[in-house]
Amino acid sequence: MDDDLAAQFARMGVTVERPEAAAPDAFEVMRANAEAIEAWLGCETQWRCISAAPGSILWLGLDYGAVDVVLRRGKWTDPDQLMTDLQVMEGAALDVMHRDGK
């Protein structure tokens, strides 16, 4: 909750406890998603991209051959499900990267 929202609640006479701020890079991961996040981080250097123009990169997606190596070498509960999870995450990441022009 930011200061503006807290001030709005205060004007209405509502007291809201503000949780302690987490470190900017810290986030909580649900246990059910822990392996997918670990696999995602294991694949973070396995992106395919091309130079679309001087100073411009077009992100194509993960290199599935390299992702397969990461999944085969890990001690995952269900590598096939992880691949599906990674593809969902990849699609969301590509949407952001293409939207922001990164």
DRENTORKOL-3810 file (N, C-alpha, C; in nm, 4 decimals):
REM DRENTORKOL-3810
@n.u->0.0845; n.v->-0.1159; n.w->0.0000; ca.u->0.0000; ca.v->0.0000; ca.w->0.0000; c.u->0.0896; c.v->0.1229; c.w->0.0000
@n.u->0.0612; n.v->0.2152; n.w->-0.0918; ca.u->0.1429; ca.v->0.3361; ca.w->-0.0975; c.u->0.0875; c.v->0.4425; c.w->-0.0022
@n.u->0.1602; n.v->0.5527; n.w->0.0125; ca.u->0.1212; ca.v->0.6591; ca.w->0.1059; c.u->-0.0121; c.v->0.7210; c.w->0.0687
@n.u->-0.0390; n.v->0.7376; n.w->-0.0597; ca.u->-0.1646; ca.v->0.7983; ca.w->-0.1036; c.u->-0.2843; c.v->0.7139; c.w->-0.0607
@n.u->-0.2768; n.v->0.5838; n.w->-0.0809; ca.u->-0.3863; ca.v->0.4958; ca.w->-0.0429; c.u->-0.4042; c.v->0.4957; c.w->0.1091
@n.u->-0.2952; n.v->0.4951; n.w->0.1830; ca.u->-0.3036; ca.v->0.5004; ca.w->0.3290; c.u->-0.3707; c.v->0.6302; c.w->0.3737
@n.u->-0.3387; n.v->0.7407; n.w->0.3088; ca.u->-0.3995; ca.v->0.8697; ca.w->0.3420; c.u->-0.5495; c.v->0.8689; c.w->0.3118
@n.u->-0.5897; n.v->0.8053; n.w->0.2019; ca.u->-0.7325; ca.v->0.7949; ca.w->0.1697; c.u->-0.8073; c.v->0.7175; c.w->0.2773
@n.u->-0.7493; n.v->0.6074; n.w->0.3221; ca.u->-0.8119; ca.v->0.5305; ca.w->0.4301; c.u->-0.8194; c.v->0.6144; c.w->0.5575
@n.u->-0.7138; n.v->0.6866; n.w->0.5890; ca.u->-0.7105; ca.v->0.7689; ca.w->0.7094; c.u->-0.8208; c.v->0.8745; c.w->0.7058
@n.u->-0.8449; n.v->0.9353; n.w->0.5885; ca.u->-0.9511; ca.v->1.0362; ca.w->0.5754; c.u->-1.0891; c.v->0.9760; c.w->0.6006
@n.u->-1.1027; n.v->0.8459; n.w->0.5736; ca.u->-1.2303; ca.v->0.7786; ca.w->0.5987; c.u->-1.2386; c.v->0.7275; c.w->0.7420
@n.u->-1.1326; n.v->0.7490; n.w->0.8186; ca.u->-1.1314; ca.v->0.7036; ca.w->0.9565; c.u->-1.0979; c.v->0.5567; c.w->0.9722
@n.u->-1.0410; n.v->0.4978; n.w->0.8699; ca.u->-1.0059; ca.v->0.3566; ca.w->0.8733; c.u->-0.8560; c.v->0.3442; c.w->0.9009
@n.u->-0.8239; n.v->0.2645; n.w->1.0012; ca.u->-0.6838; ca.v->0.2397; ca.w->1.0317; c.u->-0.6426; c.v->0.1091; c.w->0.9649
@n.u->-0.5412; n.v->0.1166; n.w->0.8836; ca.u->-0.4926; ca.v->-0.0012; ca.w->0.8119; c.u->-0.3483; c.v->-0.0244; c.w->0.8527
@n.u->-0.3227; n.v->-0.1465; n.w->0.8993; ca.u->-0.1851; ca.v->-0.1798; ca.w->0.9332; c.u->-0.1070; c.v->-0.2004; c.w->0.8048
@n.u->0.0056; n.v->-0.1374; n.w->0.7978; ca.u->0.0899; ca.v->-0.1500; ca.w->0.6787; c.u->0.1985; c.v->-0.2529; c.w->0.7049
@n.u->0.2051; n.v->-0.3546; n.w->0.6210; ca.u->0.3109; ca.v->-0.4542; ca.w->0.6413; c.u->0.4472; c.v->-0.3925; c.w->0.6162
@n.u->0.5457; n.v->-0.4511; n.w->0.6800; ca.u->0.6816; ca.v->-0.4031; ca.w->0.6556; c.u->0.7168; c.v->-0.4260; c.w->0.5101
@n.u->0.7814; n.v->-0.3288; n.w->0.4519; ca.u->0.8173; ca.v->-0.3386; ca.w->0.3102; c.u->0.9211; c.v->-0.4483; c.w->0.2898
@n.u->0.8975; n.v->-0.5264; n.w->0.1879; ca.u->0.9939; ca.v->-0.6305; ca.w->0.1509; c.u->1.1044; c.v->-0.5664; c.w->0.0676
@n.u->1.2152; n.v->-0.6335; n.w->0.0612; ca.u->1.3236; ca.v->-0.5868; ca.w->-0.0246; c.u->1.2702; c.v->-0.5798; c.w->-0.1674
@n.u->1.3105; n.v->-0.4802; n.w->-0.2473; ca.u->1.2559; ca.v->-0.4633; ca.w->-0.3824; c.u->1.2673; c.v->-0.5871; c.w->-0.4713
@n.u->1.3714; n.v->-0.6661; n.w->-0.4543; ca.u->1.3902; ca.v->-0.7834; ca.w->-0.5384; c.u->1.3352; c.v->-0.9111; c.w->-0.4755
@n.u->1.2758; n.v->-0.8989; n.w->-0.3582; ca.u->1.2247; ca.v->-1.0170; ca.w->-0.2893; c.u->1.0782; c.v->-1.0376; c.w->-0.3233
@n.u->1.0399; n.v->-1.1621; n.w->-0.3395; ca.u->0.9003; ca.v->-1.1948; ca.w->-0.3616; c.u->0.8749; c.v->-1.3354; c.w->-0.3114
@n.u->0.7519; n.v->-1.3612; n.w->-0.2787; ca.u->0.7158; ca.v->-1.4920; ca.w->-0.2265; c.u->0.6695; c.v->-1.5806; c.w->-0.3407
@n.u->0.7091; n.v->-1.7065; n.w->-0.3364; ca.u->0.6710; ca.v->-1.8039; ca.w->-0.4383; c.u->0.5898; c.v->-1.9133; c.w->-0.3703
@n.u->0.4737; n.v->-1.9420; n.w->-0.4268; ca.u->0.3936; ca.v->-2.0513; ca.w->-0.3729; c.u->0.4693; c.v->-2.1818; c.w->-0.3926
@n.u->0.4589; n.v->-2.2704; n.w->-0.2958; ca.u->0.5302; ca.v->-2.3979; ca.w->-0.2994; c.u->0.5013; c.v->-2.4741; c.w->-0.4298
@n.u->0.3774; n.v->-2.4669; n.w->-0.4781; ca.u->0.3398; ca.v->-2.5386; ca.w->-0.6005; c.u->0.4149; c.v->-2.4865; c.w->-0.7232
@n.u->0.4665; n.v->-2.3646; n.w->-0.7152; ca.u->0.5358; ca.v->-2.3040; ca.w->-0.8286; c.u->0.6875; c.v->-2.3013; c.w->-0.8126
@n.u->0.7378; n.v->-2.3530; n.w->-0.7024; ca.u->0.8803; ca.v->-2.3414; ca.w->-0.6718; c.u->0.9685; c.v->-2.4067; c.w->-0.7785
@n.u->0.9346; n.v->-2.5271; n.w->-0.8226; ca.u->1.0177; ca.v->-2.5937; ca.w->-0.9240; c.u->1.0153; c.v->-2.5171; c.w->-1.0557
@n.u->0.8999; n.v->-2.4640; n.w->-1.0920; ca.u->0.8917; ca.v->-2.3885; ca.w->-1.2175; c.u->0.9805; c.v->-2.2649; c.w->-1.2118
@n.u->0.9825; n.v->-2.1969; n.w->-1.0986; ca.u->1.0689; ca.v->-2.0786; ca.w->-1.0839; c.u->1.2159; c.v->-2.1202; c.w->-1.0879
@n.u->1.2499; n.v->-2.2298; n.w->-1.0199; ca.u->1.3884; ca.v->-2.2766; ca.w->-1.0216; c.u->1.4314; c.v->-2.3138; c.w->-1.1637
@n.u->1.3443; n.v->-2.3822; n.w->-1.2368; ca.u->1.3761; ca.v->-2.4188; ca.w->-1.3754; c.u->1.3886; c.v->-2.2937; c.w->-1.4616
@n.u->1.2986; n.v->-2.1981; n.w->-1.4421; ca.u->1.3010; ca.v->-2.0708; ca.w->-1.5162; c.u->1.4354; c.v->-2.0010; c.w->-1.4954
@n.u->1.4788; n.v->-1.9946; n.w->-1.3709; ca.u->1.6073; ca.v->-1.9310; ca.w->-1.3421; c.u->1.7236; c.v->-2.0110; c.w->-1.4001
@n.u->1.7073; n.v->-2.1430; n.w->-1.4069; ca.u->1.8101; ca.v->-2.2268; ca.w->-1.4682; c.u->1.8216; c.v->-2.2045; c.w->-1.6182
@n.u->1.7169; n.v->-2.1513; n.w->-1.6774; ca.u->1.7141; ca.v->-2.1282; ca.w->-1.8228; c.u->1.7341; c.v->-1.9811; c.w->-1.8593
@n.u->1.7661; n.v->-1.8975; n.w->-1.7622; ca.u->1.7671; ca.v->-1.7537; ca.w->-1.7874; c.u->1.8666; c.v->-1.7084; c.w->-1.8952
@n.u->1.9679; n.v->-1.7879; n.w->-1.9244; ca.u->2.0645; ca.v->-1.7492; ca.w->-2.0278; c.u->2.0385; c.v->-1.8215; c.w->-2.1596
@n.u->1.9234; n.v->-1.8843; n.w->-2.1720; ca.u->1.8963; ca.v->-1.9674; ca.w->-2.2900; c.u->1.7940; c.v->-1.9050; c.w->-2.3851
@n.u->1.7962; n.v->-1.7751; n.w->-2.3981; ca.u->1.7033; ca.v->-1.7054; ca.w->-2.4873; c.u->1.7621; c.v->-1.6933; c.w->-2.6273
@n.u->1.6765; n.v->-1.7111; n.w->-2.7256; ca.u->1.7150; ca.v->-1.6854; ca.w->-2.8645; c.u->1.6693; c.v->-1.5448; c.w->-2.9008
@n.u->1.7575; n.v->-1.4735; n.w->-2.9681; ca.u->1.7230; ca.v->-1.3386; ca.w->-3.0112; c.u->1.8009; c.v->-1.3076; c.w->-3.1391
@n.u->1.7533; n.v->-1.2076; n.w->-3.2098; ca.u->1.8232; ca.v->-1.1611; ca.w->-3.3299; c.u->1.8343; c.v->-1.0099; c.w->-3.3228
@n.u->1.9313; n.v->-0.9585; n.w->-3.3924; ca.u->1.9450; ca.v->-0.8141; ca.w->-3.4049; c.u->1.8524; c.v->-0.7690; c.w->-3.5168
@n.u->1.7449; n.v->-0.7003; n.w->-3.4784; ca.u->1.6439; ca.v->-0.6593; ca.w->-3.5759; c.u->1.6857; c.v->-0.5333; c.w->-3.6514
@n.u->1.7596; n.v->-0.4477; n.w->-3.5872; ca.u->1.8077; ca.v->-0.3223; ca.w->-3.6456; c.u->1.9215; c.v->-0.2757; c.w->-3.5547
@n.u->1.9996; n.v->-0.1804; n.w->-3.5999; ca.u->2.1072; ca.v->-0.1326; ca.w->-3.5132; c.u->2.0530; c.v->-0.0896; c.w->-3.3766
@n.u->2.1036; n.v->-0.1521; n.w->-3.2719; ca.u->2.0607; ca.v->-0.1185; ca.w->-3.1365; c.u->1.9275; c.v->-0.1787; c.w->-3.0959
@n.u->1.8731; n.v->-0.2689; n.w->-3.1767; ca.u->1.7429; ca.v->-0.3274; ca.w->-3.1479; c.u->1.7535; c.v->-0.4801; c.w->-3.1463
@n.u->1.6937; n.v->-0.5409; n.w->-3.0455; ca.u->1.6949; ca.v->-0.6867; ca.w->-3.0330; c.u->1.5522; c.v->-0.7373; c.w->-3.0398
@n.u->1.5332; n.v->-0.8431; n.w->-3.1165; ca.u->1.4030; ca.v->-0.9093; ca.w->-3.1225; c.u->1.4171; c.v->-1.0420; c.w->-3.0489
@n.u->1.3414; n.v->-1.0566; n.w->-2.9397; ca.u->1.3449; ca.v->-1.1790; ca.w->-2.8598; c.u->1.2539; c.v->-1.2817; c.w->-2.9253
@n.u->1.3086; n.v->-1.3992; n.w->-2.9548; ca.u->1.2328; ca.v->-1.5040; ca.w->-3.0229; c.u->1.1718; c.v->-1.6036; c.w->-2.9251
@n.u->1.2395; n.v->-1.6312; n.w->-2.8170; ca.u->1.1914; ca.v->-1.7269; ca.w->-2.7185; c.u->1.3062; c.v->-1.8089; c.w->-2.6638
@n.u->1.2714; n.v->-1.9035; n.w->-2.5809; ca.u->1.3728; ca.v->-1.9903; ca.w->-2.5219; c.u->1.4260; c.v->-2.0889; c.w->-2.6250
@n.u->1.5516; n.v->-2.1259; n.w->-2.6118; ca.u->1.6137; ca.v->-2.2293; ca.w->-2.6937; c.u->1.5752; c.v->-2.3629; c.w->-2.6312
@n.u->1.4769; n.v->-2.4306; n.w->-2.6904; ca.u->1.4213; ca.v->-2.5512; ca.w->-2.6291; c.u->1.5227; c.v->-2.6639; c.w->-2.6163
@n.u->1.6218; n.v->-2.6694; n.w->-2.7038; ca.u->1.7273; ca.v->-2.7699; ca.w->-2.6889; c.u->1.8044; c.v->-2.7483; c.w->-2.5595
@n.u->1.8364; n.v->-2.6240; n.w->-2.5297; ca.u->1.9080; ca.v->-2.5915; ca.w->-2.4065; c.u->1.8176; c.v->-2.6095; c.w->-2.2849
@n.u->1.6901; n.v->-2.5756; n.w->-2.2991; ca.u->1.5947; ca.v->-2.5951; ca.w->-2.1896; c.u->1.5850; c.v->-2.7440; c.w->-2.1567
@n.u->1.5838; n.v->-2.8280; n.w->-2.2601; ca.u->1.5772; ca.v->-2.9722; ca.w->-2.2388; c.u->1.6965; c.v->-3.0211; c.w->-2.1567
@n.u->1.8138; n.v->-2.9656; n.w->-2.1826; ca.u->1.9332; ca.v->-3.0036; ca.w->-2.1054; c.u->1.9133; c.v->-2.9646; c.w->-1.9589
@n.u->1.8648; n.v->-2.8447; n.w->-1.9355; ca.u->1.8405; ca.v->-2.8000; ca.w->-1.7975; c.u->1.7419; c.v->-2.8942; c.w->-1.7292
@n.u->1.6352; n.v->-2.9300; n.w->-1.7980; ca.u->1.5335; ca.v->-3.0164; ca.w->-1.7382; c.u->1.5847; c.v->-3.1588; c.w->-1.7161
@n.u->1.6675; n.v->-3.2096; n.w->-1.8088; ca.u->1.7209; ca.v->-3.3448; ca.w->-1.7930; c.u->1.8231; c.v->-3.3527; c.w->-1.6810
@n.u->1.8989; n.v->-3.2464; n.w->-1.6592; ca.u->2.0043; ca.v->-3.2490; ca.w->-1.5582; c.u->1.9529; c.v->-3.2187; c.w->-1.4180
@n.u->1.8333; n.v->-3.1620; n.w->-1.4088; ca.u->1.7779; ca.v->-3.1297; ca.w->-1.2771; c.u->1.7073; c.v->-3.2485; c.w->-1.2159
@n.u->1.6793; n.v->-3.2376; n.w->-1.0898; ca.u->1.6061; ca.v->-3.3430; ca.w->-1.0189; c.u->1.4638; c.v->-3.2944; c.w->-0.9972
@n.u->1.3893; n.v->-3.2892; n.w->-1.1068; ca.u->1.2547; ca.v->-3.2340; ca.w->-1.1038; c.u->1.1518; c.v->-3.3445; c.w->-1.0813
@n.u->1.0421; n.v->-3.3079; n.w->-1.0195; ca.u->0.9329; ca.v->-3.4010; ca.w->-0.9944; c.u->0.8664; c.v->-3.4433; c.w->-1.1246
@n.u->0.8386; n.v->-3.3450; n.w->-1.2130; ca.u->0.7676; ca.v->-3.3733; ca.w->-1.3382; c.u->0.8218; c.v->-3.2820; c.w->-1.4491
@n.u->0.9298; n.v->-3.3231; n.w->-1.5168; ca.u->0.9905; ca.v->-3.2387; ca.w->-1.6200; c.u->0.8940; c.v->-3.2008; c.w->-1.7332
@n.u->0.8015; n.v->-3.2900; n.w->-1.7691; ca.u->0.7067; ca.v->-3.2576; ca.w->-1.8763; c.u->0.6156; c.v->-3.1426; c.w->-1.8346
@n.u->0.5690; n.v->-3.1451; n.w->-1.7108; ca.u->0.4861; ca.v->-3.0346; ca.w->-1.6614; c.u->0.5678; c.v->-2.9064; c.w->-1.6530
@n.u->0.6944; n.v->-2.9188; n.w->-1.6133; ca.u->0.7806; ca.v->-2.8008; ca.w->-1.6063; c.u->0.7968; c.v->-2.7366; c.w->-1.7432
@n.u->0.8096; n.v->-2.8180; n.w->-1.8475; ca.u->0.8223; ca.v->-2.7624; ca.w->-1.9823; c.u->0.6976; c.v->-2.6826; c.w->-2.0175
@n.u->0.5816; n.v->-2.7354; n.w->-1.9834; ca.u->0.4564; ca.v->-2.6636; ca.w->-2.0072; c.u->0.4555; c.v->-2.5327; c.w->-1.9285
@n.u->0.4956; n.v->-2.5379; n.w->-1.8022; ca.u->0.5008; ca.v->-2.4175; ca.w->-1.7193; c.u->0.5972; c.v->-2.3146; c.w->-1.7782
@n.u->0.7133; n.v->-2.3614; n.w->-1.8231; ca.u->0.8119; ca.v->-2.2704; ca.w->-1.8814; c.u->0.7582; c.v->-2.2045; c.w->-2.0081
@n.u->0.6831; n.v->-2.2782; n.w->-2.0876; ca.u->0.6270; ca.v->-2.2203; ca.w->-2.2094; c.u->0.5243; c.v->-2.1121; c.w->-2.1771
@n.u->0.4471; n.v->-2.1312; n.w->-2.0715; ca.u->0.3528; ca.v->-2.0280; ca.w->-2.0284; c.u->0.4293; c.v->-1.9041; c.w->-1.9829
@n.u->0.5337; n.v->-1.9258; n.w->-1.9027; ca.u->0.6140; ca.v->-1.8143; ca.w->-1.8542; c.u->0.6844; c.v->-1.7432; c.w->-1.9697
@n.u->0.7331; n.v->-1.8218; n.w->-2.0646; ca.u->0.8000; ca.v->-1.7658; ca.w->-2.1824; c.u->0.7048; c.v->-1.6760; c.w->-2.2600
@n.u->0.5815; n.v->-1.7225; n.w->-2.2805; ca.u->0.4833; ca.v->-1.6418; ca.w->-2.3534; c.u->0.4555; c.v->-1.5099; c.w->-2.2841
@n.u->0.4407; n.v->-1.5140; n.w->-2.1523; ca.u->0.4167; ca.v->-1.3911; ca.w->-2.0764; c.u->0.5378; c.v->-1.2983; c.w->-2.0839
@n.u->0.6578; n.v->-1.3552; n.w->-2.0742; ca.u->0.7793; ca.v->-1.2742; ca.w->-2.0816; c.u->0.7934; c.v->-1.2092; c.w->-2.2192
@n.u->0.7646; n.v->-1.2851; n.w->-2.3247; ca.u->0.7740; ca.v->-1.2302; ca.w->-2.4601; c.u->0.6744; c.v->-1.1168; c.w->-2.4803
@n.u->0.5531; n.v->-1.1317; n.w->-2.4253; ca.u->0.4549; ca.v->-1.0238; ca.w->-2.4353; c.u->0.5106; c.v->-0.8943; c.w->-2.3761
@n.u->0.5742; n.v->-0.9059; n.w->-2.2588; ca.u->0.6310; ca.v->-0.7886; ca.w->-2.1929; c.u->0.7491; c.v->-0.7347; c.w->-2.2724
@n.u->0.8379; n.v->-0.8234; n.w->-2.3156; ca.u->0.9578; ca.v->-0.7774; ca.w->-2.3881; c.u->0.9210; c.v->-0.7112; c.w->-2.5210
@n.u->0.8215; n.v->-0.7629; n.w->-2.5876; ca.u->0.7810; ca.v->-0.7027; ca.w->-2.7155; c.u->0.7033; c.v->-0.5729; c.w->-2.6935
@n.u->0.6236; n.v->-0.5677; n.w->-2.5897; ca.u->0.5465; ca.v->-0.4477; ca.w->-2.5602; c.u->0.6391; c.v->-0.3329; c.w->-2.5215
@n.u->0.7392; n.v->-0.3634; n.w->-2.4400; ca.u->0.8295; ca.v->-0.2593; ca.w->-2.3927; c.u->0.9414; c.v->-0.2283; c.w->-2.4906
@n.u->0.9514; n.v->-0.3060; n.w->-2.5975; ca.u->1.0545; ca.v->-0.2830; ca.w->-2.6963; c.u->1.1944; c.v->-0.3128; c.w->-2.6475
@n.u->1.2061; n.v->-0.4045; n.w->-2.5525; ca.u->1.3392; ca.v->-0.4357; ca.w->-2.4961; c.u->1.4069; c.v->-0.5414; c.w->-2.5784
END
